[in-house]
Structures are given as C-alpha cells and as structure tokens.
Amino acid sequence: MGKFSAVIVIMLFAFNSHSAFAQWHQKSFHVMGTLAHVEFWLDDGAVQTTADELIVAVEQEMQRIDQTMSPYIATSALSVINRDAASRPVIVSQELFDLLTDAHDIAVLTHGMFDITYASIGYQYDYRKHQKPNQTAIKQALTAINYQTVILDKPSLSVKFTDADVKIDLGGIAKGHAVKNCIAILKNAGIEHALISAGGDTTLLGDRIGRPWFVGIKHPRAEEKTAVQLPLSNESISTSGDYERYFIEDGVRYHHIINPKTGDSARNVVSVSIIGKNPTYVDALSTAIFVMGLQQGMSLINELPDYEAIIIDNQQTLHVSTGLQQD
C-alpha cells in the first residue's frame, strides 16, 4: 500500500471512529402532501437492523399515518369521523384518540387559536385553483368552528360532534405526530444520531457526531434564502409560514393558516418557528402562535418554559422569545 493510500485509510478511520462500517444514510420522499426526509448515523456493529430496513420503516409509518389522518382519503379514519360523528359516536384507535385529546388541550391552552374545527370553513379554500369562500359562507361556517363541539369519550374511545356542520382537520398537528413516531422507530432500533422532517416539522435525535445539527428557517419572501440557521441537538422545531400554500387575489394573500375566529387567513405575521422537545406540541403551537400574532404569541411562549419561538413579522423583522435572547 502506498503512502497516499495509507493516509486516506487513517483519515477514514478517524472520521468513522465508531466502526469501519458506520456511515450516514438518508432519503427524501413525498408523503402527507409534503416532502419528508430521514437521515441517520448507522453503526453496523451496534445496530442489528439495516439502513434500508429503517428507511422503509420510516416511510411506511408516515404512509400509515397519512392513510389514517388525511382528509383527502375517503377511507381514512378522519374522513369517517367527518362523515358520521354528527349522527353517532365514532370509535377510533387509541392513537387517534390521544392525538385528538392533544389537539383539545392545545386549543384550551391557546384560547381556541389552535382549533381543528377550522376545517368547517377551511375545506372551502382551494389554493391550487385560487378559490376561496365568500363572506356569506364564512359567516355561516363560523358557528361550527368551535373545538368544544368535538366530544371525546375516553372509556369508549369515541368521537362525537354536537354540530352537524362541524368538520375537523389534523393538518396542524399530524406531521409533528408522524415525525415523533418515526424518531421513536430509529431510537428503538439503537440509532443515536438522526434527523427526520416532514414539511416544516423537524425532530433531531442526538447531535451530528460531536457538533450540532444546523436547521435553517426559510426566508418568507425569498425562495432560495434562509432567514436564520439554528444549531440544535435533541430538539424539535416546527415552522408555519404564509408562503407554503397560498394565492394572491387583488393584492391580498390567502393561505392555509386559517384564523378560527374569522374564517379567513391569519395575517398578523409571516413566519413562526417553535422549538421544544415534544414534536406534536411544537407543530400545533407554531400554527397557534402564527394566528395569535407577535405580541399575544410571544406572551404565551414566554410563559411556557419548555418552548421557544422565532417570529418574523409583516415587516420581515425577526423576533425571538426570552429564552433565546443573549445577554
């Protein structure tokens, strides 16, 4: 072996210090109406499962959750609830019941600014076709936007609507739940360093082998630019922005984050990122804080010790919660 080759071997051994077979594995794929990504460090000497098997398990879990919770799949459990819960209690899985319970608790925490019944009007928006409901339709639907009309019965694991016009959508919480489940799959397999994202939701397991993961927050008005990069380890981050699904009509931006109090798109800020340990709550809180706006949203986050926020306002000025401010 020549001198040059020997140097290469030594450098590779130093980089892959866990094992001669340890390396990063990654894959991106479309699911739940967005782009998902999985990336992890696999030490073949310590983990029995192969990288391909783990990637398949992650993809299958996200597909399973989509098949259960998508409002666009007629056979999904969510679609069955929307179809039947106004006329009878609908029995659901423990998983879905627990997620609906989380959604209710977050609605209480945010005084209804996170409300899965926003779908009572939300389904009338079609961002691809640039269609929105008129004011009469919004006014009629507003009475059905009320999380208290969703009755959850724990002993029977059933869901019932007290208003025939109610519809629910888990778009503001399901991706966080999916990311949480997929990180658990990797962790249970012995993985110690991983990243899983789905749209604006990202969860990080460990660090990136001795250094933090760097997660970028997209600039809300510049397609290829990043507003800020954050060094994170063992955290979750969720970003809600008005640039994901939207159209502009007569100079007004109509996007998918609906204010439950008005039935119209929330327009107090343009981007909200929430950081915390619980991916499900981080996902829902990013939506709620977006609806609340800068002052009310920061006030709430600063009262929650386990969560931090980065908010970009309508003037594209960046604001951070108290825990992220440096002396």
PLY file of the C-alpha trace (Angstrom):
ply
format ascii 1.0
element vertex 327
property float x
property float y
property float z
element edge 326
property int vertex1
property int vertex2
end_header
0.00 0.00 0.00
1.42 3.41 -0.94
1.86 6.33 1.41
-1.06 8.28 -0.10
-3.44 5.34 0.32
-2.38 4.87 3.92
-3.21 8.48 4.73
-6.70 8.04 3.28
-7.35 4.94 5.40
-6.23 6.74 8.56
-8.48 9.73 7.79
-11.48 7.50 7.16
-10.85 5.61 10.37
-10.68 8.85 12.32
-13.95 10.07 10.80
-15.76 6.76 11.22
-14.41 6.21 14.70
-17.46 4.19 15.82
-16.94 1.43 13.28
-15.32 0.73 9.95
-18.88 0.29 8.63
-20.53 3.30 10.25
-21.89 5.95 7.94
-24.69 8.42 7.29
-27.79 7.22 5.46
-30.52 9.46 4.09
-33.56 9.56 1.86
-36.16 12.12 0.83
-39.69 11.14 -0.23
-43.15 12.65 -0.72
-45.86 11.86 1.83
-48.67 13.68 3.67
-48.74 16.29 0.91
-45.18 17.40 1.54
-41.51 16.41 1.23
-40.18 14.24 4.05
-36.55 13.49 4.83
-34.81 10.93 7.04
-31.11 10.99 7.86
-29.23 8.94 10.45
-25.84 7.59 11.50
-25.73 3.79 11.49
-23.05 1.76 13.19
-23.47 -1.69 11.66
-21.59 -3.25 14.53
-24.03 -1.93 17.14
-27.38 -1.96 15.32
-28.92 -5.17 14.03
-31.34 -3.52 11.60
-30.01 -2.45 8.20
-30.24 1.12 6.93
-32.63 0.12 4.16
-34.95 -1.58 6.65
-35.02 1.51 8.86
-35.74 3.82 5.94
-38.58 1.56 4.81
-39.98 1.51 8.36
-39.97 5.32 8.50
-41.64 5.64 5.10
-44.28 3.05 6.00
-45.06 4.78 9.30
-45.62 8.13 7.60
-47.77 6.47 4.95
-49.79 4.71 7.66
-50.47 7.98 9.48
-51.43 9.64 6.20
-53.88 6.82 5.42
-55.40 7.29 8.88
-55.48 11.06 9.22
-55.74 12.54 5.73
-58.99 14.39 4.95
-58.37 13.70 1.26
-58.57 9.90 1.59
-62.19 8.77 1.75
-61.37 5.64 3.75
-59.26 7.39 6.39
-60.41 7.39 10.00
-60.54 11.18 9.86
-62.89 11.08 6.86
-65.15 8.62 8.68
-65.29 10.99 11.65
-66.18 13.94 9.43
-68.86 11.90 7.69
-70.51 10.22 10.69
-69.63 11.90 14.01
-72.53 14.36 13.85
-75.02 11.48 13.76
-73.33 8.88 16.00
-70.25 8.36 18.19
-67.38 7.11 16.04
-64.96 4.71 17.73
-61.33 5.41 16.88
-57.92 3.96 17.70
-56.11 4.84 20.92
-53.52 6.66 18.82
-56.06 8.89 17.10
-57.99 9.48 20.30
-54.81 10.59 22.07
-53.95 12.96 19.23
-57.45 14.46 19.30
-57.02 14.88 23.06
-53.73 16.71 22.47
-55.49 18.94 19.94
-58.19 19.73 22.51
-55.63 20.51 25.23
-53.71 22.84 22.90
-56.96 24.55 21.92
-57.61 25.23 25.62
-54.01 26.42 26.14
-54.24 28.84 23.19
-57.81 30.01 23.89
-59.05 28.47 20.66
-56.38 29.94 18.38
-55.44 26.35 17.55
-58.69 24.66 16.60
-59.00 21.59 14.38
-62.61 22.54 13.59
-61.27 25.37 11.41
-61.85 22.82 8.65
-65.56 23.67 8.87
-64.63 26.55 6.56
-61.11 25.53 5.57
-62.33 22.85 3.15
-63.90 25.57 1.01
-60.48 27.03 0.19
-58.69 25.62 -2.86
-55.25 27.19 -3.14
-54.34 25.45 -6.38
-57.46 26.75 -8.10
-57.29 30.15 -6.37
-60.74 29.64 -4.85
-61.99 30.99 -1.53
-65.38 31.07 0.18
-67.39 34.27 0.10
-68.25 36.23 3.23
-71.71 34.65 3.46
-70.25 31.15 3.51
-67.66 32.19 6.10
-70.29 33.75 8.34
-72.44 30.63 8.17
-69.48 28.36 8.97
-68.11 30.36 11.90
-70.65 28.91 14.34
-69.28 25.44 13.55
-65.69 26.46 14.30
-65.56 25.58 17.97
-63.37 22.84 19.43
-65.91 22.36 22.23
-68.31 20.79 19.73
-65.94 17.79 19.46
-66.86 15.44 22.30
-64.20 12.89 23.22
-65.33 9.95 25.34
-62.32 8.21 26.85
-63.97 4.97 28.09
-65.35 4.17 24.63
-62.58 5.88 22.60
-65.29 7.63 20.62
-65.70 10.99 18.91
-68.99 12.83 18.55
-69.88 16.21 17.04
-72.63 18.31 18.63
-72.99 20.41 15.48
-73.91 18.86 12.13
-71.77 21.37 10.24
-68.51 20.58 12.02
-65.50 19.22 10.13
-62.03 18.65 11.55
-58.56 18.63 10.03
-55.33 17.49 11.69
-53.04 19.31 9.26
-51.67 21.46 12.07
-50.64 18.56 14.28
-50.41 15.27 12.32
-46.97 15.85 10.79
-45.50 16.55 14.20
-47.04 13.30 15.41
-45.61 11.43 12.42
-42.12 12.81 12.96
-42.36 11.88 16.66
-43.30 8.28 15.81
-40.55 7.94 13.23
-37.83 9.22 15.55
-39.06 6.63 18.09
-38.61 3.89 15.46
-34.98 4.90 14.94
-34.30 5.35 18.66
-35.78 1.94 19.48
-33.51 0.40 16.84
-30.45 1.79 18.60
-29.87 4.86 16.45
-28.35 7.74 18.44
-27.93 10.46 15.78
-30.81 11.23 13.40
-32.94 13.87 11.72
-36.48 13.41 10.47
-38.51 16.15 8.80
-41.90 16.43 7.15
-42.60 19.80 5.59
-41.95 22.41 8.26
-41.59 19.88 11.09
-38.18 18.55 12.11
-37.05 16.43 15.03
-33.41 15.77 15.90
-32.09 12.78 17.81
-28.73 13.48 19.41
-26.24 15.67 17.62
-24.36 15.32 14.34
-21.41 13.35 15.75
-19.87 15.91 18.07
-21.41 19.02 16.54
-24.98 20.34 16.41
-27.41 19.96 13.58
-27.97 23.24 11.74
-31.62 23.77 10.86
-32.49 26.66 8.56
-35.65 28.74 8.76
-36.75 29.73 5.28
-36.92 33.40 4.36
-40.66 34.02 3.94
-40.26 36.30 0.91
-37.12 34.97 -0.79
-37.46 31.47 -2.24
-33.79 30.48 -2.12
-32.75 32.33 1.03
-32.56 31.29 4.67
-33.65 33.80 7.32
-31.65 32.19 10.13
-29.80 28.95 10.91
-30.09 27.36 14.34
-27.66 24.91 15.99
-29.87 22.26 17.61
-29.50 18.85 19.26
-32.21 16.65 20.78
-34.88 19.21 19.88
-37.89 19.61 17.64
-38.68 22.64 15.53
-41.77 23.48 13.52
-42.19 26.41 11.16
-45.53 27.75 9.94
-45.44 30.28 7.12
-47.86 32.05 4.81
-45.77 31.01 1.78
-46.49 27.26 1.76
-49.95 27.06 0.20
-51.38 30.34 -0.95
-52.62 32.53 -3.76
-52.85 36.30 -4.13
-56.04 38.00 -5.27
-56.46 41.78 -5.54
-53.22 42.19 -3.61
-54.40 40.04 -0.68
-52.60 36.80 0.24
-54.91 33.87 1.02
-53.03 31.00 2.65
-53.73 27.77 4.51
-53.30 29.01 8.11
-56.87 29.95 8.98
-57.80 32.15 11.93
-60.59 30.17 13.68
-62.14 33.41 14.90
-62.58 34.93 11.43
-62.56 32.01 8.98
-60.01 33.97 6.93
-56.24 33.59 6.58
-54.27 34.87 9.57
-52.16 37.86 8.58
-50.54 39.20 11.75
-47.11 37.69 10.94
-45.50 35.82 8.02
-43.49 33.07 9.76
-43.41 31.37 13.16
-40.94 28.74 14.33
-41.37 26.94 17.66
-38.62 24.93 19.34
-39.23 22.31 22.05
-38.97 18.66 23.00
-42.46 17.46 22.01
-42.86 17.36 18.20
-46.66 17.18 18.41
-46.99 20.27 20.57
-44.29 22.14 18.62
-46.26 21.55 15.40
-49.56 22.76 16.84
-48.04 25.71 18.69
-46.41 27.06 15.53
-49.88 27.26 13.99
-51.45 28.79 17.09
-48.75 31.43 17.56
-49.00 32.35 13.87
-52.70 33.04 14.35
-52.13 34.94 17.61
-49.55 37.28 16.14
-46.40 38.79 17.60
-47.45 40.28 20.95
-50.00 37.72 22.04
-47.96 34.82 20.68
-44.71 35.84 22.37
-46.58 36.45 25.61
-47.83 32.86 25.59
-44.49 31.30 24.61
-42.64 33.25 27.30
-45.00 31.64 29.84
-44.16 28.12 28.60
-40.74 27.08 29.97
-40.30 24.18 27.54
-40.79 26.15 24.31
-39.10 28.99 22.42
-40.22 30.99 19.40
-38.78 32.84 16.43
-41.33 35.10 14.75
-40.94 37.09 11.55
-43.45 39.93 11.38
-45.07 41.63 8.40
-42.09 43.97 8.04
-39.84 40.87 7.85
-38.27 41.74 11.20
-37.13 38.77 13.28
-38.16 38.46 16.94
-37.09 35.79 19.45
-38.57 34.64 22.74
-36.92 35.42 26.07
-35.09 32.10 26.33
-33.30 32.68 23.03
-32.17 36.21 23.83
-28.49 36.58 24.70
-27.23 38.96 27.32
0 1
1 2
2 3
3 4
4 5
5 6
6 7
7 8
8 9
9 10
10 11
11 12
12 13
13 14
14 15
15 16
16 17
17 18
18 19
19 20
20 21
21 22
22 23
23 24
24 25
25 26
26 27
27 28
28 29
29 30
30 31
31 32
32 33
33 34
34 35
35 36
36 37
37 38
38 39
39 40
40 41
41 42
42 43
43 44
44 45
45 46
46 47
47 48
48 49
49 50
50 51
51 52
52 53
53 54
54 55
55 56
56 57
57 58
58 59
59 60
60 61
61 62
62 63
63 64
64 65
65 66
66 67
67 68
68 69
69 70
70 71
71 72
72 73
73 74
74 75
75 76
76 77
77 78
78 79
79 80
80 81
81 82
82 83
83 84
84 85
85 86
86 87
87 88
88 89
89 90
90 91
91 92
92 93
93 94
94 95
95 96
96 97
97 98
98 99
99 100
100 101
101 102
102 103
103 104
104 105
105 106
106 107
107 108
108 109
109 110
110 111
111 112
112 113
113 114
114 115
115 116
116 117
117 118
118 119
119 120
120 121
121 122
122 123
123 124
124 125
125 126
126 127
127 128
128 129
129 130
130 131
131 132
132 133
133 134
134 135
135 136
136 137
137 138
138 139
139 140
140 141
141 142
142 143
143 144
144 145
145 146
146 147
147 148
148 149
149 150
150 151
151 152
152 153
153 154
154 155
155 156
156 157
157 158
158 159
159 160
160 161
161 162
162 163
163 164
164 165
165 166
166 167
167 168
168 169
169 170
170 171
171 172
172 173
173 174
174 175
175 176
176 177
177 178
178 179
179 180
180 181
181 182
182 183
183 184
184 185
185 186
186 187
187 188
188 189
189 190
190 191
191 192
192 193
193 194
194 195
195 196
196 197
197 198
198 199
199 200
200 201
201 202
202 203
203 204
204 205
205 206
206 207
207 208
208 209
209 210
210 211
211 212
212 213
213 214
214 215
215 216
216 217
217 218
218 219
219 220
220 221
221 222
222 223
223 224
224 225
225 226
226 227
227 228
228 229
229 230
230 231
231 232
232 233
233 234
234 235
235 236
236 237
237 238
238 239
239 240
240 241
241 242
242 243
243 244
244 245
245 246
246 247
247 248
248 249
249 250
250 251
251 252
252 253
253 254
254 255
255 256
256 257
257 258
258 259
259 260
260 261
261 262
262 263
263 264
264 265
265 266
266 267
267 268
268 269
269 270
270 271
271 272
272 273
273 274
274 275
275 276
276 277
277 278
278 279
279 280
280 281
281 282
282 283
283 284
284 285
285 286
286 287
287 288
288 289
289 290
290 291
291 292
292 293
293 294
294 295
295 296
296 297
297 298
298 299
299 300
300 301
301 302
302 303
303 304
304 305
305 306
306 307
307 308
308 309
309 310
310 311
311 312
312 313
313 314
314 315
315 316
316 317
317 318
318 319
319 320
320 321
321 322
322 323
323 324
324 325
325 326
